[in-house]
Amino acid sequence: MRSVTADSSGSLPKREQEVSLGENLMAAFQADNKQPMKNIVSGKGFELSTAKVRAYQEKLGGVAQDNVQLALEYGQRLATIRSPVEIITVIVEFTSKRITMFQRHLKEMVDLTT
């Protein structure tokens, strides 16, 4: 093994600084918490976070499903257009629906995070 020496400035090489910093952070964390890491991971705070993540993922699935449904409806309406004037009407209608849906989903996501 090689010994690690300080450079001319008297500081440790970068890798040694990173190891030292990591050890200091871990020591400070353990001193502050006074409990082993496994108790923190399996604690109530972790379970609460996991539940929030699951709820958020379920909500994202619902958002995706609503987006697909709206896109299908939009495609069907575009396929039934008989005149060029109807294109504007369909675009305005579905843009309005999309904005309303986005606002609803945004509110629901914000409610999940609080």
Residue pairs with C-beta under 8 A, 6 or more apart in sequence:
4 12
4 13
4 16
6 12
7 13
11 17
12 20
33 40
40 46
52 112
52 113
55 112
56 109
56 112
56 113
59 105
59 108
59 109
59 112
62 105
63 105
66 101
66 105
67 101
70 94
70 97
70 98
70 101
73 94
74 90
74 94
77 90
77 93
77 94
78 87
78 90
81 87
81 90
